[in-house]
Amino acid sequence: MTPEQLADAIRSALLDVLGPARATDVPEAVRVERPRSREHGDWSTNVALQLGKRVGVPPRELAAALADRLGAADGIKAVDVAGPGFLNVTLDAASAGELARTVVEAGERYGTSDTAQGERINLEFVSANPTGPIHLGGTRWAAVGDALARVLSAVGAQVEREYYFNDHGAQIDRFARSLLAAAKGGPAPEDGYAGAYINDIAAQVLQREPHVLDLPDAQAQERFRAVGVELMFAEIKQSLHDFGVDFDVYFHENALHDSGAVQRAVDRLTELGKMYEKDGALWLRTTDYGDDKDRVVIKSDGSPAYISGDLAYYLDKRERGFDRAIIMLGADHHGYVKRMMAMCAAFGDTPGENLEILIGQMVNLVRDGQPVRMSKRAGTVVVLEDLVGAVGVDAARYALTRSSSDSNIDIDLDLLARRTNENPVFYVQYAHARTCNVARLAAEDGVRREDGFDPSLLSHETESVLLAALGDYPRVVAQAAQLREPHRVARYLEDLAGHFHKWYDECRVRPRDADEEVTDLHRTRLWLNDATRTVIANGLGLLGVSAPERL
């Protein structure tokens, strides 16, 4: 019996207890969870506490009535009422063990659902302007954003990954002046960019356009801007691709102005009565929606203010048919959230529903107990290539994704380079490799899944724990999607790996020697081994981390 099947059984029992007159009070989905203590059974639910007051029945009395009906259901060994109305359910061994076959037969589909089916989500992340390599903050969003896209897709959403960038403005001007100075062999401008990458790109521009330095400085700088940005952005895309992150759309800010999207946004807000004129400028009434001040959209000289691009971009996403826009921003953008939510509301949309903004915190690298502050190539900041070069793509992605994105993290490079259980990515990957090795050796000894399966034999305590953990995976994925927290998958995998290693130490899949006969116990345990392999591989896949068969 899977958690979903148990939830359906509880719902049916509720309908039976409450009768047709109260059927509308019964939730469409009943939530079941693993108890904190194994002594409290395999699964627990507080549905009686949730419904008692609404239906006019004391929660403990409602729980007792549910327990009577559930106790008679096939596959349920015991149902206990605890505290003010909790239900603790213990499955019989055969019912619990059946999950092993369910997982194996579902394969890559296990853990997926259709809870977000039909929802179109635009997920914007990284979005760094092409003035240098991706820094650590952007690298964290690359890992977390891609993992979140995978998790959302796993629950049925249609997700489009988007990268927003600009190749004009003050940052780009500083970048172009830095390239020009490097090409001339001079020092970087005081407010410019430095590092080996500037010299590399300047050299590539000179290789493409050997006579560019013969032009007047203003024209030369424009050529270094155009070609340099193209080269830098190509490098950024390649770095992200090598990191396992690719985008469906690269959206150029200039397209908003060139296409008239800014004017369309202004016209829409004017029609809605959200704009007004003051001091020759056009203002948006964001204070009506919680902002601390109204915002200038079109300046008195007719030029668009910064927020005009945000208005146009949000409207463009909605006009492209997205139900929800999720934007992932760095820690320095906290002040940006209130005005963006006010903008969303001004369009008549629902903040937090049609627009979500996730804020990520800082990442620090540590080696030999000391912070790593310098990049060999970028000069002043640590970048994606520094992290990947030190520990590899898998360890980098896992380390960046396993912690909540709204907390600062320190990444210990020495720890991630070790092949020990203290290294979380090695610990999980080793569990997967061990399941593969068990299957290989079992095959050599003639243990084959297809020759038998008796789930009632999976009665060892470590098997009950492992099965319960496997059954919890779909809930973890659903919760990670709902809360936008892919780190929950990583932490789950670490717990699952621990349960598997304990089971491996206690229960044999293979005969002890050539004289021992292969039995259904061996075969059924192979099903459980392979179910664990399936879930670990699926979970690592959601994080964009490989599941090696050998380590």
DRENLOBA-269172 format. One record per residue (C-alpha): chain; residue in one letter; y, x, z. Coordinates in steps of 0.5 Angstrom, whole numbers. Each point is the difference from the previous one (the first is absolute). Layout:
BEGIN
chain / res / yy / xx / zz
A / a / Y / X / Z
...
//
This chain:
BEGIN
chain / res / yy / xx / zz
A / m / 0 / 0 / 0
A / t / 7 / 3 / -2
A / p / 6 / -1 / 4
A / e / 2 / -5 / -6
A / q / -6 / -4 / 1
A / l / 1 / 0 / 8
A / a / 7 / -3 / -1
A / d / -2 / -5 / -5
A / a / -6 / -2 / 5
A / i / 6 / -1 / 6
A / r / 4 / -4 / -5
A / s / -6 / -5 / -1
A / a / -1 / 0 / 7
A / l / 7 / -2 / 2
A / l / 0 / -5 / -6
A / d / -6 / -3 / 4
A / v / 3 / 0 / 7
A / l / 7 / -3 / -2
A / g / -2 / -5 / -5
A / p / 3 / -2 / -7
A / a / 6 / -3 / 4
A / r / 2 / 7 / 2
A / a / -2 / 4 / -6
A / t / 7 / 2 / -2
A / d / 0 / 4 / 6
A / v / -5 / 4 / -1
A / p / 2 / 7 / -4
A / e / -2 / 2 / -7
A / a / -2 / 6 / 3
A / v / -3 / 2 / 7
A / r / 1 / 7 / 2
A / v / -5 / 4 / 3
A / e / 0 / 7 / 3
A / r / -4 / 5 / 3
A / p / 0 / 0 / 8
A / r / 3 / 6 / 3
A / s / -6 / 1 / 4
A / r / -7 / -1 / -3
A / e / -2 / -3 / 6
A / h / 4 / -6 / -2
A / g / -5 / -1 / -7
A / d / 1 / 1 / -7
A / w / 6 / -4 / -2
A / s / 6 / -4 / 4
A / t / 5 / -5 / -1
A / n / 5 / -4 / 3
A / v / 1 / -6 / -4
A / a / -2 / -5 / 6
A / l / 7 / 3 / 3
A / q / 4 / -1 / -6
A / l / -2 / -7 / -1
A / g / -1 / -3 / 7
A / k / 7 / -2 / 1
A / r / 1 / -3 / -7
A / v / -7 / -4 / 1
A / g / 1 / -2 / 7
A / v / -6 / 3 / 2
A / p / 0 / 6 / 6
A / p / -2 / 6 / -4
A / r / -6 / 2 / 4
A / e / -3 / -7 / -1
A / l / 1 / 1 / -7
A / a / -3 / 7 / 0
A / a / -6 / -3 / 4
A / a / -1 / -5 / -5
A / l / 0 / 5 / -6
A / a / -5 / 4 / 3
A / d / -5 / -5 / 1
A / r / 1 / -2 / -8
A / l / 0 / 8 / -2
A / g / -6 / 2 / 5
A / a / -4 / -5 / -4
A / a / 2 / 4 / -7
A / d / -5 / 4 / -4
A / g / 1 / 7 / 1
A / i / 4 / 0 / 7
A / k / -3 / 2 / 6
A / a / 5 / -2 / 5
A / v / 7 / -3 / 1
A / d / 3 / 1 / 7
A / v / 7 / -3 / 2
A / a / 4 / 6 / 4
A / g / 7 / -1 / 4
A / p / 5 / -6 / -2
A / g / -4 / -1 / -7
A / f / -2 / 6 / -4
A / l / -7 / -1 / -3
A / n / -4 / 6 / -1
A / v / -6 / 0 / -5
A / t / -6 / 4 / 0
A / l / -4 / 0 / -7
A / d / -8 / 1 / 0
A / a / -2 / 7 / -3
A / a / -2 / -3 / -6
A / s / 6 / -4 / -2
A / a / 4 / 6 / 2
A / g / -4 / 5 / -4
A / e / 1 / -4 / -6
A / l / 7 / 2 / -1
A / a / -3 / 7 / -2
A / r / -3 / -3 / -6
A / t / 6 / -4 / -1
A / v / 4 / 6 / 0
A / v / -4 / 4 / -5
A / e / -1 / -6 / -5
A / a / 8 / -1 / 0
A / g / 1 / 8 / -1
A / e / 8 / 1 / -2
A / r / 1 / -8 / 1
A / y / -1 / 1 / 7
A / g / 6 / -1 / 4
A / t / 4 / -3 / -5
A / s / 2 / -7 / 0
A / d / 5 / -5 / -4
A / t / 5 / -2 / 6
A / a / 6 / 3 / -4
A / q / -3 / -3 / -7
A / g / 5 / -2 / -5
A / e / 6 / 4 / 4
A / r / 4 / 5 / -4
A / i / 3 / 6 / 4
A / n / 4 / 5 / -3
A / l / -1 / 6 / 5
A / e / 6 / 5 / -1
A / f / -1 / 7 / 3
A / v / 2 / 7 / 0
A / s / 6 / -1 / -5
A / a / 3 / 7 / 1
A / n / 5 / 2 / -5
A / p / -2 / 6 / -4
A / t / 4 / 6 / 3
A / g / -6 / 3 / 3
A / p / -8 / 0 / 2
A / i / -2 / -6 / 4
A / h / 2 / 2 / 8
A / l / -5 / -2 / 5
A / g / 3 / -7 / 2
A / g / -1 / -2 / -8
A / t / -7 / 3 / 1
A / r / -2 / -4 / 6
A / w / 3 / -6 / -4
A / a / -4 / 2 / -6
A / a / -7 / 0 / 4
A / v / 2 / -6 / 4
A / g / 3 / -4 / -6
A / d / -6 / 1 / -4
A / a / -5 / -2 / 6
A / l / 4 / -6 / 1
A / a / 0 / -2 / -7
A / r / -8 / 1 / 0
A / v / -1 / -4 / 6
A / l / 5 / -6 / -3
A / s / -4 / 0 / -6
A / a / -7 / 0 / 4
A / v / 2 / -7 / 3
A / g / 2 / -3 / -7
A / a / 7 / 2 / -1
A / q / 3 / 2 / -7
A / v / 4 / 6 / 2
A / e / 4 / 4 / -4
A / r / 2 / 7 / 2
A / e / 7 / 2 / -2
A / y / 5 / 6 / 1
A / y / 7 / -1 / -1
A / f / 5 / 6 / -2
A / n / 6 / 2 / -2
A / d / 2 / 6 / -5
A / h / 8 / 0 / 2
A / g / 4 / 0 / 6
A / a / 2 / 5 / 5
A / q / -7 / 3 / 1
A / i / -1 / 1 / -7
A / d / 7 / 3 / -1
A / r / -2 / 5 / 5
A / f / -7 / 1 / -3
A / a / 3 / 2 / -7
A / r / 5 / 4 / 3
A / s / -5 / 4 / 4
A / l / -4 / 1 / -7
A / l / 6 / 2 / -3
A / a / 1 / 5 / 5
A / a / -7 / 3 / 0
A / a / 0 / 1 / -7
A / k / 6 / 4 / 0
A / g / -3 / 4 / 6
A / g / 5 / -2 / 5
A / p / -1 / -3 / 7
A / a / -1 / -7 / 1
A / p / 6 / -4 / 1
A / e / 2 / -1 / 7
A / d / -2 / -8 / 0
A / g / -6 / 2 / -5
A / y / -7 / 0 / 0
A / a / -4 / 7 / 1
A / g / -7 / 2 / -1
A / a / -5 / 3 / -5
A / y / -1 / -7 / -3
A / i / 8 / 1 / -2
A / n / -1 / 6 / -3
A / d / -7 / -2 / -4
A / i / 3 / -6 / -3
A / a / 7 / 4 / -2
A / a / -5 / 4 / -4
A / q / -3 / -5 / -3
A / v / 6 / -3 / -2
A / l / 2 / 6 / -3
A / q / -6 / 1 / -4
A / r / 1 / -7 / -3
A / e / 7 / 1 / -2
A / p / 1 / 8 / 0
A / h / 7 / -1 / -2
A / v / 2 / -5 / 5
A / l / 5 / 5 / 4
A / d / 4 / 1 / -6
A / l / 3 / -7 / 1
A / p / 6 / -2 / 4
A / d / -2 / 0 / 8
A / a / 0 / -8 / 0
A / q / -4 / -1 / -6
A / a / -5 / 5 / 2
A / q / 0 / -3 / 7
A / e / -2 / -7 / -4
A / r / -6 / 4 / -3
A / f / -2 / 3 / 6
A / r / 0 / -7 / 3
A / a / -3 / -4 / -6
A / v / -6 / 5 / -1
A / g / -1 / 2 / 7
A / v / 0 / -7 / 3
A / e / -6 / -1 / -5
A / l / -4 / 6 / 2
A / m / 1 / -1 / 7
A / f / -2 / -7 / -1
A / a / -6 / 2 / -4
A / e / -2 / 5 / 6
A / i / 1 / -6 / 5
A / k / -5 / -5 / -4
A / q / -5 / 6 / -1
A / s / 0 / 2 / 8
A / l / -1 / -8 / 2
A / h / -5 / 0 / -5
A / d / -4 / 6 / 2
A / f / 1 / -4 / 7
A / g / -3 / -6 / -2
A / v / 6 / -4 / -1
A / d / 2 / -3 / -6
A / f / 5 / -6 / -2
A / d / 0 / -6 / -4
A / v / 7 / 0 / -1
A / y / 6 / 6 / 0
A / f / 6 / -4 / 0
A / h / 7 / 3 / -2
A / e / 6 / -2 / 4
A / n / 4 / 0 / -6
A / a / -4 / -5 / -3
A / l / 3 / -5 / 5
A / h / 7 / 2 / -3
A / d / -2 / 0 / -7
A / s / -4 / -6 / 0
A / g / 6 / -4 / 3
A / a / -5 / -2 / 6
A / v / 6 / 2 / 5
A / q / 5 / -5 / -3
A / r / -6 / -5 / 0
A / a / -1 / 1 / 7
A / v / 7 / -1 / 1
A / d / 0 / -7 / -4
A / r / -6 / -2 / 4
A / l / 4 / 1 / 7
A / t / 6 / -3 / -3
A / e / -3 / -6 / -2
A / l / -4 / -1 / 7
A / g / 7 / 1 / 3
A / k / -1 / 6 / 4
A / m / 5 / 5 / -4
A / y / 8 / 0 / 2
A / e / 6 / 4 / -3
A / k / 4 / 4 / 5
A / d / 5 / 5 / -1
A / g / -2 / 0 / -8
A / a / -7 / 2 / 2
A / l / -7 / -5 / 0
A / w / -3 / -1 / 7
A / l / -7 / -2 / 2
A / r / 0 / -5 / 6
A / t / -6 / 4 / 3
A / t / 3 / -1 / 7
A / d / -2 / -7 / -1
A / y / -7 / 3 / 1
A / g / 0 / 4 / 5
A / d / 4 / 7 / -3
A / d / 5 / 3 / 4
A / k / 5 / -1 / -5
A / d / 1 / -3 / -7
A / r / -2 / 5 / -6
A / v / 5 / 2 / -6
A / v / -4 / -1 / -6
A / i / 5 / 1 / -6
A / k / 6 / 5 / 2
A / s / 7 / -2 / -1
A / d / 0 / 5 / -6
A / g / -6 / -4 / -3
A / s / -5 / 5 / 1
A / p / -7 / -2 / 4
A / a / -1 / 2 / 7
A / y / -6 / 3 / 3
A / i / -3 / -7 / 2
A / s / 1 / -2 / -7
A / g / -7 / 3 / -2
A / d / -4 / -2 / 6
A / l / 2 / -7 / -2
A / a / -1 / 1 / -7
A / y / -7 / 3 / 1
A / y / -2 / -5 / 5
A / l / 1 / -6 / -5
A / d / -3 / 4 / -5
A / k / -7 / 1 / 4
A / r / 1 / -8 / 1
A / e / 1 / -1 / -7
A / r / -6 / 4 / -2
A / g / -4 / -5 / 4
A / f / -2 / 3 / 6
A / d / -1 / -4 / 6
A / r / 2 / 6 / 5
A / a / 4 / 6 / 0
A / i / -2 / 6 / 5
A / i / 4 / 6 / 0
A / m / -2 / 6 / 4
A / l / 6 / 4 / 3
A / g / 1 / 6 / 4
A / a / 2 / 1 / 7
A / d / 8 / 1 / -2
A / h / 0 / -7 / -3
A / h / 0 / -5 / 6
A / g / 7 / -2 / -1
A / y / -2 / -2 / -7
A / v / -5 / -6 / 2
A / k / 5 / -5 / 3
A / r / 4 / 0 / -6
A / m / -6 / 0 / -5
A / m / -3 / -6 / 4
A / a / 7 / -4 / 0
A / m / 0 / 2 / -8
A / c / -7 / -4 / 0
A / a / 2 / -6 / 4
A / a / 7 / 0 / -5
A / f / -5 / -1 / -6
A / g / -3 / -6 / 4
A / d / -7 / 4 / 1
A / t / -3 / 1 / 7
A / p / 1 / 7 / 3
A / g / -7 / 3 / 3
A / e / -3 / -5 / -5
A / n / 3 / 2 / -7
A / l / 3 / 6 / 2
A / e / -4 / 5 / 5
A / i / 3 / 7 / 2
A / l / -4 / 5 / 3
A / i / 3 / 6 / 4
A / g / -4 / 7 / 0
A / q / 1 / 5 / 5
A / m / 0 / 8 / 0
A / v / -5 / 5 / -1
A / n / -1 / 6 / 3
A / l / -5 / 6 / -2
A / v / -2 / 5 / 5
A / r / -4 / 6 / -1
A / d / -2 / 5 / 6
A / g / 3 / -5 / 5
A / q / 7 / 1 / -4
A / p / 4 / -5 / -5
A / v / 0 / 2 / -7
A / r / 7 / -1 / -3
A / m / 0 / 4 / -6
A / s / -3 / -1 / -7
A / k / -2 / 6 / -4
A / r / 2 / -3 / -6
A / a / 6 / -5 / 2
A / g / 3 / 4 / 4
A / t / 3 / -4 / 6
A / v / -5 / -6 / 1
A / v / -7 / -1 / 0
A / v / -3 / -4 / -6
A / l / -6 / -3 / -2
A / e / -3 / 6 / -4
A / d / 0 / 4 / 7
A / l / -4 / -5 / 4
A / v / -5 / -1 / -6
A / g / 0 / 8 / -1
A / a / -2 / 1 / 8
A / v / -5 / -6 / 1
A / g / -2 / -3 / -7
A / v / 1 / -7 / -3
A / d / -5 / -4 / 5
A / a / 2 / 3 / 6
A / a / 8 / -1 / -1
A / r / -1 / -7 / -2
A / y / -4 / -2 / 6
A / a / 4 / 4 / 5
A / l / 6 / -4 / -3
A / t / -3 / -7 / 0
A / r / -4 / 0 / 6
A / s / 6 / -1 / 5
A / s / 5 / -6 / 0
A / s / 6 / 2 / -5
A / d / 5 / -2 / 5
A / s / -2 / 5 / 4
A / n / 2 / 8 / 0
A / i / -6 / 4 / -2
A / d / -2 / 7 / 1
A / i / -5 / 3 / -5
A / d / -4 / 6 / 3
A / l / -2 / 4 / -6
A / d / -5 / 4 / 4
A / l / -4 / -6 / 2
A / l / 0 / -3 / -7
A / a / -3 / 7 / -3
A / r / -6 / 0 / 5
A / r / -6 / -3 / -1
A / t / -1 / -3 / 7
A / n / -1 / -7 / 3
A / e / 7 / 1 / 3
A / n / 3 / 0 / -8
A / p / 0 / -8 / -1
A / v / -1 / 0 / -7
A / f / -6 / 5 / 0
A / y / -3 / -4 / 5
A / v / 0 / -7 / -4
A / q / -2 / 4 / -6
A / y / -5 / 4 / 3
A / a / -3 / -7 / 2
A / h / 0 / -2 / -7
A / a / -3 / 6 / -2
A / r / -6 / -1 / 5
A / t / -1 / -7 / -2
A / c / -1 / 3 / -7
A / n / -5 / 6 / 3
A / v / -4 / -5 / 4
A / a / -1 / -4 / -7
A / r / -2 / 6 / -4
A / l / -5 / 2 / 6
A / a / -3 / -7 / 1
A / a / -1 / 0 / -8
A / e / -4 / 6 / 0
A / d / -4 / -3 / 6
A / g / -2 / -6 / -4
A / v / 5 / -5 / 4
A / r / 3 / -5 / -5
A / r / 4 / -6 / 2
A / e / -3 / -4 / -5
A / d / -7 / 0 / 3
A / g / 2 / -4 / 6
A / f / 6 / -3 / 5
A / d / -1 / -3 / 7
A / p / 6 / 0 / 3
A / s / -3 / -2 / 7
A / l / -2 / 7 / 1
A / l / 7 / 2 / 0
A / s / 0 / -1 / 8
A / h / 2 / 7 / 3
A / e / 7 / 0 / 3
A / t / 3 / 5 / -5
A / e / -2 / -5 / -5
A / s / 3 / -6 / 3
A / v / 7 / 4 / 1
A / l / -1 / 3 / -7
A / l / -1 / -7 / -3
A / a / 6 / -3 / 4
A / a / 4 / 5 / -3
A / l / -2 / -1 / -7
A / g / 1 / -7 / 1
A / d / 8 / 1 / 2
A / y / 2 / 4 / -6
A / p / 2 / -6 / -4
A / r / 4 / -2 / 6
A / v / 3 / 7 / 0
A / v / 2 / 0 / -7
A / a / 3 / -7 / 0
A / q / 4 / 2 / 6
A / a / 3 / 6 / -3
A / a / 2 / -4 / -6
A / q / 3 / -5 / 4
A / l / 4 / 5 / 5
A / r / 1 / 5 / -6
A / e / -3 / 5 / 4
A / p / -5 / 4 / -4
A / h / -1 / 5 / 6
A / r / -5 / -6 / 3
A / v / -5 / 2 / -5
A / a / 0 / 7 / 2
A / r / -1 / -1 / 7
A / y / -5 / -5 / -1
A / l / -4 / 5 / -4
A / e / 1 / 5 / 5
A / d / -4 / -5 / 5
A / l / -5 / -1 / -5
A / a / -2 / 7 / -1
A / g / 0 / 1 / 7
A / h / -5 / -6 / 1
A / f / -4 / 2 / -6
A / h / -1 / 7 / 3
A / k / -3 / -3 / 6
A / w / -4 / -4 / -3
A / y / -3 / 6 / -5
A / d / -1 / 4 / 7
A / e / -4 / -6 / 3
A / c / -4 / -3 / -6
A / r / -4 / 3 / -6
A / v / 0 / -2 / -7
A / r / -6 / 4 / -2
A / p / -7 / 1 / 3
A / r / 0 / 6 / 5
A / d / -5 / 4 / -4
A / a / -5 / -1 / -6
A / d / -5 / -4 / 4
A / e / 4 / -5 / 2
A / e / 0 / -7 / -4
A / v / 6 / -2 / -3
A / t / 2 / -7 / 3
A / d / 5 / -6 / -1
A / l / 4 / 3 / 6
A / h / 1 / 6 / -4
A / r / 2 / -4 / -6
A / t / 4 / -5 / 3
A / r / 4 / 6 / 4
A / l / 1 / 3 / -7
A / w / 4 / -7 / -2
A / l / 4 / 1 / 6
A / n / 1 / 8 / -2
A / d / 2 / -2 / -7
A / a / 5 / -6 / 3
A / t / 3 / 5 / 4
A / r / 1 / 4 / -6
A / t / 3 / -6 / -4
A / v / 5 / -1 / 5
A / i / 3 / 7 / 1
A / a / 0 / 1 / -7
A / n / 4 / -7 / -1
A / g / 5 / 2 / 6
A / l / 1 / 7 / -3
A / g / 1 / -3 / -7
A / l / 6 / -4 / 3
A / l / 3 / 6 / 3
A / g / 0 / 4 / -6
A / v / -5 / 5 / 3
A / s / -7 / 2 / -3
A / a / -7 / -1 / 3
A / p / -3 / 6 / -2
A / e / -8 / 0 / 0
A / r / -1 / 7 / 3
A / l / 5 / 4 / 4
//
